[in-house]
Structures are given as C-alpha cells and as structure tokens.
Amino acid sequence: MDGTVRSKLKIGMEVQIVLKSDQRTGILTHGFVKQILTKSPNHPHGIKVKLESGEIGRVKEICEAS
C-alpha cells in the first residue's frame, strides 16, 4: 500500500519512509510510526510521519502485517 492517504496510517504501523536527505536517491528507511505529522487527509508525495527511532520522512509504503 502507498502512503498518500492519512486515514490508512495508524500509530505503530510498520512503514517505509524516504528521509529529506534521501529524496534524490530514493533510499527507503524502515520503521514504526510514532506520530503522524501531516494534517491534511492526503498528500501526493506521502504523509509525513515521525518514526519511533526519531527519524522524520514521508511514507512511501505501508508494510503488510505478517
């Protein structure tokens, strides 16, 4: 699932984000959502979140629960 719709995200979900510093390379960072920062219901580049590790970036992929 892609991360452009805020209603699909919940605290504690496993996601892949792109950090601001990695936007040009597209390198993804894996983690768990601690806080949802984007207030609008959707965003074309991905909803901005803060991971439990403290990293902030835009969600590119929501990992399926295994």
Number of C-alpha atoms within 10 A of each C-alpha: 11 15 24 21 16 19 11 13 19 13 14 13 16 18 24 22 31 24 19 12 10 13 13 9 9 13 12 18 18 17 19 20 24 18 17 17 14 14 10 10 11 15 16 8 13 20 25 23 23 20 24 14 11 12 17 21 23 26 28 21 18 19 16 9 6 3
